[in-house]
């Protein structure tokens, strides 16, 4: 099986790139065509990265039949977060009145909250499991580019295949977010294409706070969601081919890291 | 913009040498090679001198490079050339040299000749180290301050280029994300107070 890096080396779509294009075609162009490096990274991104790393480690160790001590997982998250914040790339920007210690405390609380509710699976099929999926429209024709990505975790629980998407966010996920999130749809399609029958989606969302709220949901995904995803991807590809790259100006522009780097959007 | 082409290291025959301070040999690319590179890699590009000054024997230029919609601003400088009697030969020529220096430095912010700015040949150049964000994360501008600066500029009708120009003039920095919290705070206060002027 190819690694995610190998899959990403070929032209492809990702759920993230589709979402970016839908949100703002100009941002998509700056990021994916002009390859503008972001001017900064919000600390929220670093928190998400380090949380994924720590939870992934716990699951991988479980897959190997070992149990990770809570303090080791916390230390891994702390070290990852520290490396993220002090890396040489674009500067990581904190929130107002926030210190690095505050961020580490938040990270620890978030990880503890997730590990408190994370079910111990019977079996771990994969963590950060890469996939490549041909997207086919209703006539059965494959779109010009495949969808490439990685599923946070695929496990077996009570004889069912469960795929988990781990999210950290400012607020709790709304009902609409749960209903329409493309990532869960795409991952379900990828798993079925790989031969898994009726994979069960799971969203595990934790708020970025010192007292985090955790949501564990299993929102329904059906054929209409899959048709919508393919139609969105097809529409995006047509738009790109036609040169659609208008900016969508809204509140998000003020903290858009590629827009800030390009200096063309503000 | 063809990033790969823009950041491609220069050939050996495009690299020039000159004597620097403390007996060091400095390696640089001349302005023609930089212009050639911008022509190759960008569909459209434009360079403007935003501000210039002559002081303490030096010509200083604040330059703005816009390449395929991407804007970079920074300073360039050149020591004034004097004849044997100590008279200035041509301020215009020194300003031109400072402008060329500013263009080269702006282009380096897009990745042109980056290998001469702290890359693989860092021991052979005297070029100014690349600008960095404040080292302590708690000293850096916050995302909310960034948003507030954007909102204030929008409200006051201050274009992004002008904001960068103000930042460069006050702090010598070319990137919003490199401001400290204190610098950002002062700027927000100042711009908010200037509302009637725009």
Contacts between the chains, C-beta under 8 A, distances in Angstrom:
chain1	res1	chain2	res2	distance
A	34	B	1	5.4
A	34	B	3	7.1
A	34	B	68	7.1
A	34	B	70	7.2
A	35	B	3	4.7
A	36	B	70	6.8
A	39	B	175	6.0
A	39	B	176	6.7
A	39	B	177	4.4
A	40	B	133	7.6
A	40	B	143	7.9
A	40	B	146	7.5
A	40	B	177	3.8
A	42	B	143	5.2
A	43	B	137	7.8
A	43	B	143	7.7
A	85	B	137	5.3
A	86	B	137	7.8
A	90	B	177	7.0
A	91	B	132	7.9
A	91	B	133	3.3
A	91	B	134	7.9
A	91	B	137	7.8
A	91	B	140	5.6
A	91	B	177	5.5
A	91	B	178	7.1
A	92	B	137	6.1
A	92	B	140	7.8
A	93	B	137	7.8
A	93	B	140	5.6
A	93	B	141	6.3
A	93	B	142	5.9
A	93	B	143	5.0
A	93	B	146	6.9
A	93	B	177	6.7
A	94	B	137	5.5
A	94	B	138	6.5
A	94	B	140	6.8
A	94	B	142	5.7
A	94	B	143	7.7
A	95	B	142	5.7
A	95	B	143	6.3
A	95	B	144	6.4
A	96	B	142	4.9
A	96	B	144	4.8
A	96	B	145	7.2
A	98	B	138	7.5
A	98	B	142	7.3
A	99	B	138	4.8
A	100	B	136	7.8
A	100	B	137	5.2
A	100	B	138	6.0
A	103	B	137	7.9
A	251	B	147	7.8
A	253	B	150	6.8
A	254	B	146	6.7
A	254	B	147	3.9
A	254	B	150	3.7
A	254	B	151	6.0
A	255	B	143	5.2
A	255	B	146	5.8
A	255	B	147	5.1
A	255	B	150	7.8
A	257	B	177	8.0
A	260	B	146	7.2
A	260	B	176	5.9
A	260	B	177	6.5
A	261	B	70	7.9
A	261	B	175	8.0
A	262	B	69	6.5
A	262	B	70	4.9
A	262	B	71	7.5
A	263	B	70	6.4
A	263	B	71	3.6
A	263	B	72	7.4
A	263	B	160	5.4
A	263	B	161	7.2
A	263	B	164	6.8
A	264	B	69	4.1
A	264	B	70	6.3
A	264	B	71	6.6
A	264	B	160	7.8
A	265	B	160	7.9
A	266	B	150	5.7
A	266	B	153	6.8
A	266	B	154	7.8
A	266	B	160	4.0
A	266	B	163	7.6
